[in-house]
């Protein structure tokens, strides 16, 4: 198979996958891999889940796309489902997490202009954060390695230290229109926000009439043990950005907002050709039904604790492991070395994992993973560490 026709944007593993079922992936030679990457927190129900396959099949017979200048039934149902189970009033649908973030940034800028004039346009983001690769999302990503070759980026943004209340207080002012953060920093190393920090940010946003935006693209839709990530912390934002797990493998994104923020948009301010199309909306509805009605979200924290206990055993066995961090089934194994050699050895032994930051290995199984599959993954990790350290 020719691989010469792609732009050089990914450091790919030397494998070509052809099919997958549940936590298993199969390459073109029929070799089986245990997938604890889940498309980077996308495949929340694993691969080729029967309910998703059926939803795609049935809906594709009726209607796949219609312009957003018309209503469609599935989009209306999905918007109601999302707003009924949280504390936000309005939804904008798009195709990806980056697009959901771009929507939030535009909404915040217009909100600031309406409520504070032209100077109320500053957006605060967190150091070590990641919000996407488009121009706006990249401007509020707190990692210079992603930004340096694309300067100059969108102006009117500034960074604050994550989980540092005093530093944040020194950055926010009357010109701040919004603050964007991840409840659990993903690419930055699987670092959860401290509840006291979130409460302080919430209070200061209220004081300065700035919108609080949570990027839940990676940590939302059940991954922390609650439908929305903020529900695991108890601090409600004005806007939420969603994608990844919302479609369970099918592209969809969403920006949810409270009425006070959402009403800033008027027809023509924003749009998305494919956003909330009937096919994507049907899949998302199916994913939510499976997660919520089958007790999958409720089982996340139990599975999380099971993994953590297993890793504690490995920590006692291998000095190279510093510990585990994160929340729910968004976990990070912190190591005292470059994660790449561990990831490569695990891949050689047919376990798929990825890194986060310079010294963390991400553990992202599907939310419906079984304890037997967790045991299998830990056994491969154990074997790989033993082979590396011999």
DADASUL-V922076 format. One record per residue. N is the residue number from 1. RES is the residue in one letter. D_LAST is the distance of its C-alpha to the last C-alpha in Angstrom with 1 decimal. Layout:
n: {N;N}
res: {RES;RES}
d_last: {D_LAST;D_LAST}
//
This chain:
n: {1;2;3;4;5;6;7;8;9;10;11;12;13;14;15;16;17;18;19;20;21;22;23;24;25;26;27;28;29;30;31;32;33;34;35;36;37;38;39;40;41;42;43;44;45;46;47;48;49;50;51;52;53;54;55;56;57;58;59;60;61;62;63;64;65;66;67;68;69;70;71;72;73;74;75;76;77;78;79;80;81;82;83;84;85;86;87;88;89;90;91;92;93;94;95;96;97;98;99;100;101;102;103;104;105;106;107;108;109;110;111;112;113;114;115;116;117;118;119;120;121;122;123;124;125;126;127;128;129;130;131;132;133;134;135;136;137;138;139;140;141;142;143;144;145;146;147;148;149;150;151;152;153;154;155;156;157;158;159;160;161;162;163;164;165;166;167;168;169;170;171;172;173;174;175;176;177;178;179;180;181;182;183;184;185;186;187;188;189;190;191;192;193;194;195;196;197;198;199;200;201;202;203;204;205;206;207;208;209;210;211;212;213;214;215;216;217;218;219;220;221;222;223;224;225;226;227;228;229;230;231;232;233;234;235;236;237;238;239;240;241;242;243;244;245;246;247;248;249;250;251;252;253;254;255;256;257;258;259;260;261;262;263;264;265;266;267;268;269;270;271;272;273;274;275;276;277;278;279;280;281;282;283;284;285;286;287;288;289;290;291;292;293;294;295;296;297;298;299;300;301;302;303;304;305;306;307;308;309;310;311;312;313;314;315;316;317;318;319;320;321;322;323;324;325;326;327;328;329;330;331;332;333;334;335;336;337;338;339;340;341;342;343;344;345;346;347;348;349;350;351;352;353;354;355;356;357;358;359;360;361;362;363;364;365;366;367;368;369;370;371;372;373;374;375;376;377;378;379;380;381;382;383;384;385;386;387;388;389;390}
res: {X;X;X;X;X;X;X;X;X;X;X;X;X;X;X;X;X;X;X;X;X;X;X;X;X;X;X;X;X;X;X;X;X;X;X;X;X;X;X;X;X;X;X;X;X;X;X;X;X;X;X;X;X;X;X;X;X;X;X;X;X;X;X;X;X;X;X;X;X;X;X;X;X;X;X;X;X;X;X;X;X;X;X;X;X;X;X;X;X;X;X;X;X;X;X;X;X;X;X;X;X;X;X;X;X;X;X;X;X;X;X;X;X;X;X;X;X;X;X;X;X;X;X;X;X;X;X;X;X;X;X;X;X;X;X;X;X;X;X;X;X;X;X;X;X;X;X;X;X;X;X;X;X;X;X;X;X;X;X;X;X;X;X;X;X;X;X;X;X;X;X;X;X;X;X;X;X;X;X;X;X;X;X;X;X;X;X;X;X;X;X;X;X;X;X;X;X;X;X;X;X;X;X;X;X;X;X;X;X;X;X;X;X;X;X;X;X;X;X;X;X;X;X;X;X;X;X;X;X;X;X;X;X;X;X;X;X;X;X;X;X;X;X;X;X;X;X;X;X;X;X;X;X;X;X;X;X;X;X;X;X;X;X;X;X;X;X;X;X;X;X;X;X;X;X;X;X;X;X;X;X;X;X;X;X;X;X;X;X;X;X;X;X;X;X;X;X;X;X;X;X;X;X;X;X;X;X;X;X;X;X;X;X;X;X;X;X;X;X;X;X;X;X;X;X;X;X;X;X;X;X;X;X;X;X;X;X;X;X;X;X;X;X;X;X;X;X;X;X;X;X;X;X;X;X;X;X;X;X;X;X;X;X;X;X;X;X;X;X;X;X;X;X;X;X;X;X;X;X;X;X;X;X;X;X;X;X;X;X;X}
d_last: {36.2;37.3;35.3;37.5;40.0;38.0;38.2;34.9;34.3;30.9;27.4;27.1;24.2;25.0;26.5;30.1;30.9;34.0;34.4;33.0;33.9;33.0;29.3;28.6;28.9;29.5;29.3;31.9;30.2;30.1;26.4;25.9;24.0;23.9;25.5;24.8;26.4;29.9;31.3;30.4;32.2;34.9;34.5;35.3;36.4;33.8;34.8;38.2;39.4;42.6;44.7;43.8;44.4;47.8;48.7;48.1;50.0;53.0;53.4;53.1;56.2;58.2;57.3;54.3;55.7;58.8;59.5;59.1;62.8;63.2;61.8;59.7;59.2;55.4;55.0;57.5;55.8;52.4;53.9;55.5;52.4;50.4;53.3;54.2;50.8;50.4;52.6;53.3;56.4;55.9;53.4;52.9;50.9;48.9;45.9;42.9;41.4;42.4;45.9;46.1;45.2;47.8;50.3;49.7;50.0;53.3;54.6;53.8;55.5;58.6;58.6;58.5;61.4;63.5;63.0;62.8;64.0;62.5;60.6;58.6;55.9;52.8;49.5;46.8;43.2;40.0;37.5;34.1;35.9;35.9;39.1;39.1;39.7;43.4;45.5;46.6;43.3;41.4;43.9;42.9;39.1;37.8;35.1;36.4;33.8;35.6;39.0;39.2;40.1;42.8;44.9;47.5;46.8;49.2;50.9;51.8;48.4;46.5;43.3;42.7;39.7;38.2;38.8;41.0;44.5;46.2;44.9;46.0;49.5;49.9;49.3;51.5;55.2;58.3;57.2;54.0;54.5;51.0;47.6;44.6;41.3;38.5;38.4;34.6;33.4;31.2;30.1;30.2;27.3;28.6;30.9;33.8;37.2;38.6;41.7;43.7;42.9;44.0;47.2;48.0;47.6;49.7;52.4;52.5;52.7;55.7;57.3;57.1;57.7;54.4;52.6;49.2;46.9;43.7;41.3;40.0;38.9;35.3;35.9;39.2;40.3;38.7;35.1;35.7;37.6;41.0;42.8;43.0;40.4;43.2;44.1;40.8;41.9;45.7;46.7;48.6;48.6;51.5;49.6;46.4;44.6;43.0;41.4;38.1;38.2;42.0;42.2;39.1;38.4;42.0;42.9;44.9;45.1;47.5;48.8;50.5;52.9;55.4;59.0;59.6;57.1;57.6;61.4;60.8;60.1;63.2;63.6;62.3;59.9;56.8;55.9;53.4;54.5;52.0;51.4;51.9;53.0;53.8;50.8;48.3;50.2;50.3;46.5;46.1;48.6;46.8;43.5;45.2;46.9;43.7;41.9;44.8;46.6;43.8;42.2;39.0;39.4;40.1;36.8;34.6;34.1;33.3;30.6;29.4;29.2;27.4;24.6;24.6;24.3;21.3;19.5;20.5;18.5;15.4;16.3;16.5;13.0;11.3;13.0;12.6;15.4;18.8;20.9;23.0;26.3;29.1;31.6;32.3;30.2;29.6;26.4;23.9;20.3;20.1;16.8;16.3;15.3;16.9;16.8;17.0;13.5;13.0;16.4;15.8;12.8;15.0;17.8;16.2;15.8;19.4;19.5;21.6;21.2;22.6;22.5;25.3;25.7;23.2;20.7;21.4;20.4;23.6;23.9;27.2;27.9;31.5;33.6;34.4;30.7;30.5;28.4;27.1;25.9;24.3;22.4;21.3;20.1;18.2;16.5;15.4;14.2;12.3;10.7;10.1;8.6;6.1;5.5;5.7;3.8;0.0}
//
